[in-house]
């Protein structure tokens, strides 16, 4: 639960409130335990409402170290909220 709280706090402070945390997974990289999360964020909500456009949803990948501190993130996709999610 600590990892999800850290992700939520990071996104609230630096990007936008998370719409949904899709996954959180522990992995081993270079003999260290790290966490990888996928987070959906509603992008520019007020702007999209003002111009009556569908909301945009950004999918972010976020990485945390063994202590649960965010070490990096990247937006990996952007779609209209009404579009179907891409299937991998």
Backbone bond lengths (Angstrom), bond angles and torsions (degrees), N, CA, C in turn:
res aa  C-N    CA-C-N  psi(-1)  N-CA   C-N-CA  omega(-1)  CA-C   N-CA-C  phi
1 X - - - 1.453 - - 1.531 110.55 -
2 X 1.333 117.75 -31.49 1.451 121.52 179.78 1.539 111.47 -59.26
3 X 1.326 116.76 -39.26 1.459 121.09 -179.29 1.529 110.36 -64.24
4 X 1.307 117.46 -43.99 1.468 120.56 179.60 1.528 110.85 -65.34
5 X 1.332 117.52 -37.61 1.467 120.71 176.69 1.518 111.00 -64.25
6 X 1.324 117.14 -41.46 1.466 121.38 179.46 1.529 110.18 -64.61
7 X 1.321 117.46 -42.21 1.471 121.34 178.01 1.529 109.64 -61.44
8 X 1.325 116.90 -47.27 1.459 121.65 -179.89 1.526 110.92 -59.86
9 X 1.329 117.37 -47.10 1.467 121.52 179.73 1.526 111.22 -61.49
10 X 1.328 116.91 -43.57 1.464 121.21 -179.52 1.531 110.90 -61.81
11 X 1.326 116.81 -47.40 1.462 119.68 -178.71 1.527 111.57 -67.72
12 X 1.318 117.72 -38.70 1.469 120.24 176.87 1.521 111.30 -60.34
13 X 1.318 116.79 -38.84 1.459 121.07 -176.03 1.528 113.57 -81.68
14 X 1.324 118.15 -36.27 1.463 120.21 -169.41 1.532 116.03 -112.52
15 X 1.319 118.72 -23.13 1.471 119.10 -173.93 1.518 110.55 -125.80
16 X 1.294 117.24 -78.07 1.470 124.38 178.68 1.519 106.67 -169.25
17 X 1.331 116.70 157.07 1.469 117.88 179.44 1.527 110.92 -58.73
18 X 1.323 116.92 134.15 1.462 119.40 178.97 1.529 110.95 -64.34
19 X 1.312 115.62 134.69 1.467 120.82 173.50 1.529 108.66 -77.62
20 X 1.335 114.86 -43.92 1.463 119.75 -177.19 1.528 108.76 -158.30
21 X 1.324 116.81 133.16 1.462 121.07 169.67 1.522 105.91 -91.12
22 X 1.312 115.50 113.10 1.463 120.57 -173.44 1.516 112.39 -79.98
23 X 1.338 116.11 -43.10 1.460 118.43 -179.77 1.519 110.55 -155.25
24 X 1.313 114.48 154.24 1.460 123.13 172.96 1.519 105.32 -139.97
25 X 1.341 115.08 126.91 1.460 118.93 -174.19 1.524 109.81 -138.33
26 X 1.319 116.44 134.36 1.469 121.59 175.38 1.521 108.46 -85.40
27 X 1.338 115.82 135.35 1.452 121.43 179.53 1.519 108.92 -135.19
28 X 1.313 115.79 162.00 1.457 121.04 175.07 1.523 107.85 -110.55
29 X 1.339 115.57 123.45 1.461 122.14 176.32 1.510 108.15 -131.82
30 X 1.321 116.52 125.92 1.471 121.25 179.87 1.525 111.20 51.55
31 X 1.320 116.07 44.64 1.466 124.09 178.17 1.528 113.64 64.03
32 X 1.325 118.32 16.76 1.460 122.46 176.28 1.525 109.28 -116.63
33 X 1.325 115.66 144.03 1.459 121.39 174.89 1.529 108.00 -83.16
34 X 1.318 116.66 121.87 1.466 121.57 177.45 1.524 108.43 -128.89
35 X 1.317 115.38 164.76 1.461 121.65 179.46 1.519 109.56 -116.28
36 X 1.324 116.10 144.54 1.467 122.55 175.27 1.523 106.57 -127.88
37 X 1.329 115.74 130.31 1.452 119.97 178.99 1.517 111.00 -126.89
38 X 1.318 116.03 153.82 1.462 123.24 172.92 1.519 107.50 -118.20
39 X 1.326 115.89 129.16 1.457 121.82 -173.40 1.519 109.78 -132.57
40 X 1.332 116.63 134.22 1.464 121.49 172.74 1.527 109.20 -97.78
41 X 1.336 115.84 136.42 1.457 122.54 -179.79 1.521 108.33 -131.34
42 X 1.333 117.14 135.20 1.464 121.09 173.42 1.530 106.76 -77.54
43 X 1.318 116.70 120.01 1.460 122.42 -175.81 1.532 110.45 -90.30
44 X 1.312 117.35 132.02 1.463 124.47 173.72 1.523 112.56 44.30
45 X 1.300 116.26 54.36 1.463 123.71 -174.77 1.534 112.64 -55.54
46 X 1.314 117.62 -48.70 1.467 121.01 -176.87 1.527 111.92 -66.09
47 X 1.324 117.61 -40.32 1.463 121.39 178.62 1.526 110.41 -61.58
48 X 1.317 116.14 -45.20 1.458 119.89 -178.13 1.531 110.96 -66.10
49 X 1.348 117.87 -38.59 1.463 121.09 177.18 1.523 110.99 -63.20
50 X 1.328 116.12 -43.43 1.457 121.59 -176.51 1.526 111.68 -59.09
51 X 1.301 116.80 -38.49 1.461 120.90 -177.70 1.524 112.66 -100.74
52 X 1.325 116.43 15.23 1.478 123.54 174.49 1.523 113.00 55.90
53 X 1.300 115.57 33.94 1.464 120.31 174.82 1.520 109.52 -99.15
54 X 1.293 114.67 158.85 1.451 120.50 176.16 1.527 109.10 -64.82
55 X 1.312 116.84 147.17 1.459 120.58 178.09 1.522 110.63 -68.06
56 X 1.328 114.97 148.81 1.457 121.61 176.27 1.528 107.99 -99.57
57 X 1.326 115.25 138.84 1.462 121.26 178.34 1.524 107.54 -115.85
58 X 1.328 115.23 122.04 1.457 120.75 175.31 1.516 109.59 -96.56
59 X 1.319 116.31 137.06 1.460 121.75 175.08 1.518 107.08 -104.61
60 X 1.321 115.99 121.02 1.460 122.37 -177.76 1.518 110.52 -113.48
61 X 1.334 114.41 143.19 1.450 122.15 171.33 1.529 105.42 -104.49
62 X 1.325 117.03 132.63 1.462 120.93 -177.71 1.523 108.60 -131.36
63 X 1.341 115.46 142.37 1.458 121.85 -178.43 1.520 110.26 -119.52
64 X 1.319 115.93 139.32 1.460 122.15 178.45 1.526 108.84 -129.10
65 X 1.340 115.80 147.54 1.456 120.06 179.08 1.524 111.01 -84.02
66 X 1.332 115.74 -174.09 1.468 121.28 -177.24 1.526 112.79 -59.43
67 X 1.347 116.33 -30.58 1.468 120.75 -179.27 1.527 112.63 -83.08
68 X 1.331 116.90 -6.43 1.456 120.36 179.81 1.515 113.95 90.71
69 X 1.342 117.71 13.30 1.465 121.33 177.85 1.523 110.12 -90.25
70 X 1.328 116.64 137.91 1.463 121.06 179.05 1.524 109.07 -67.33
71 X 1.333 115.86 127.31 1.463 121.34 -179.97 1.526 112.34 -110.09
72 X 1.329 117.31 -13.83 1.452 120.21 178.78 1.514 111.49 -179.57
73 X 1.329 114.42 160.83 1.459 119.98 177.07 1.519 108.53 -157.19
74 X 1.335 115.70 160.91 1.461 121.18 176.43 1.518 108.55 -156.61
75 X 1.352 116.11 141.46 1.462 118.78 172.29 1.517 106.07 -81.01
76 X 1.321 116.35 125.88 1.457 119.92 -176.04 1.522 113.20 -106.09
77 X 1.339 117.01 -13.36 1.466 119.19 173.98 1.518 109.63 -161.40
78 X 1.321 114.69 161.96 1.459 122.76 178.39 1.521 107.21 -143.87
79 X 1.335 116.47 129.94 1.469 119.79 -178.15 1.518 109.23 -146.99
80 X 1.336 115.59 160.15 1.456 119.48 171.05 1.522 108.18 -69.44
81 X 1.313 116.11 144.62 1.464 120.54 -177.51 1.526 111.45 -59.46
82 X 1.317 118.23 -34.13 1.466 121.72 -178.19 1.526 112.86 -77.77
83 X 1.347 118.18 -15.18 1.463 120.33 178.23 1.519 109.80 -71.49
84 X 1.315 115.00 149.69 1.458 119.32 174.96 1.519 108.92 -69.56
85 X 1.313 115.95 145.93 1.464 119.87 176.89 1.512 109.11 -67.64
86 X 1.339 114.91 146.32 1.454 119.55 176.82 1.523 108.98 -68.65
87 X 1.302 114.97 139.76 1.462 119.46 177.54 1.530 108.44 -101.25
88 X 1.326 116.38 126.70 1.472 120.57 -178.58 1.502 110.71 -87.69
